[in-house]
Amino acid sequence: MGPASRRMIQALKPQRLQVAEISGWYGEQFDFKSYEKFRYPEYDICAGPYLDPETGKPRKFDLILANQVWEHLDRPYQATKNVRRMLKKGGKFWVAVPFFIPFHAAPMDNSRWSARGLKNFLIECGFEEHLIEAHQWGNRHVARRNLEDTWPPEYDEATDDIENDPEMPICAWAMAERS
């Protein structure tokens, strides 16, 4: 997921983008024009779009990031509709979610999506199908490692097989553009 997602975001020319990230740190690795983090519980994307304090209208961004957050939301459909309202026309929403990992309530753990499920979810939230790119990655070795007592397991380059098996996803991610 990491290398593929970095390529997706780099292709957008990060230096030109005004970016928001919802409850994460993934965006810190990029050189964005501007970058703001909106952390829960101060900002609850399920409750509504983030508003400009002066105008009361939704803040607008070129890119909104959500890395390993959406599975924790009680209202992911409403949250995604709120994200869509915060995107400029042509703006993009990058979301990454787990598929096969242990339950991890922080504070809750509610949803799982494959790449196809994530694409369908984004369509149901108002994004056009032809403007969504979705992927998944994983394999049985990583799935077994995810069942170890210590989680998440530490990657061992010498012994860990990371070749993708489309039949055994561990995580999924998508980029959706607002038309």
N, C-alpha and C positions, 0 to 999 in steps of 0.2 A: 504494500500500500504506500509506504513512504516514498520510495523513488518515483513511482508512477504519479502520485499526487503532486510531488514537487515539480515534476515536468509539466503537469497540467497548469499549475499556478505560475511557473516561470514563463510559460507560453503567453500568459496574459500581460507580460511586461509589468511586474510588480511596482516599479518606480513610478508608474503613472496612476496607481490605484489608491483610492480612499477605501480603507478596509475596516470592518468591524469583526471582532471575534466573540463568540458567545461561550463564556465559561471555559476558556482553554488558553493554551500558550503556543499552539501550533504555528501561528503567524509570526512569532518572534524571530523565526529563522529567515524571513524575507525582508528585503529592503523596500517596504511600501512607501508611497508618498505620504500617507498618514495611516495610523494603525491605532485603534481603540479596542480595549477589552471591556466587555460587559459581563460582570460576574454575578451569578446567582448567590444569595437571594436578593441583593440590592436591585438587580435587573432580572425580571422574570419574563422571558420571551413568550411564555404561554398567556400572560396577562394582557399583552398588547405590544405593538411596535414601540421601539424606543423613540421618545418624542424630543423634539427640539424645545428647550425650555422657553425660548423667546416666542416662537410661533405656535407651539402646541401641535405642530404637524410632525409626521414620522420623519426621523432622520433618514438620509439617503446615502447609499454607499455603492461603490463599484463592485465590491466583493464582500460577502459575508461568509465567515468560516465557522464550522461547528465540528470539532474533532472529538469523537467518543463522548458526546453529550446527549444526543437525541434519544438514546435508549433509556435515559433517566427521566424523561419528561412525562408528566401525567397527560398532557394534551399535545402530542407531537403534531397533529394535523393543524390545530390552531396556531401553534408556534411557527410552523412552516408558512402558513398564510401570512402571519405577521412579518416574517422574514421577507417574503415576496413584496409586501408593501414598502419595505425599507430599501429595496433595490432600485437603483436608477434603471431606466429603460436600457436594456442590454447588459445590466448588471448580472453577476453570477453568484450562486449559492453553492459552496462546496461543503458537503457533509460526509463524514465518515462514521461508520457504526460497526459494532461487533456483530457477529453472527453466532459463532460457536466459541464462547468463552464462559467461564463460570459466572453465576449470579453475583452481582456486585452492587448492592444497594448503597448508593451514595448521593442522596439519601434514599433513592428507590431505584429499581431496575425493572423496566416495563416492556420493552419492545426489542425485537430482532428483525433484521431485513437481509435478504440476499440482494445481489445486484438487481435482479429483475423486480423483486419486491420493493426495493428502494426507488427504482424508476417509476413503478406503478404508484407508489405513495406520492412522489413528487408530481405526477400527472394529476392525481386526485386533489392536490393542493393548489392547482392552477398553472403549473408549468406545462409548456407544450412538449409533447413527446419528442419531436425532432430536435429540440433544444436541450436534451438531457443526455449526458454520457455517464454510464454507470459500469462499475467493475467490481469484481470480488477476487479475493486471494485466500489461499490456505492449502493445507494438506493434512493427511492423517497423522504424520509425525508431530506437527505443531498442535493438532487437536489433542493428542496424548499428552504432550508437554503441558497443555493448558489444564489438565486434570491433576497435575502434581500439587502436593500440599502447599508449597510456596508459590504464590501467584501474584503478579505475572512471572513466568519463568524467565530467567536471564538467558539471553541468546548466546550460544556457544558456536562460533563460526566453524570449528573443527568437526563438530558432531551433528549440528542441526541442519536438517534438510529443509530448504526453503523454496524448493521447486513447486510451482503452482499446480494444484489438482482442482480443476473446476467443479468436481463433484464433492469437494469437502471444504467449503468456504469457512474461513475464520473471521474475516471482516469484509465489509463492502463500503464503497465510496461512490459518490456521484458529484457531477457538476451540472447545475441546471441554470439556464439563462432566462432572464425575464424578458418577454417580448413586449 
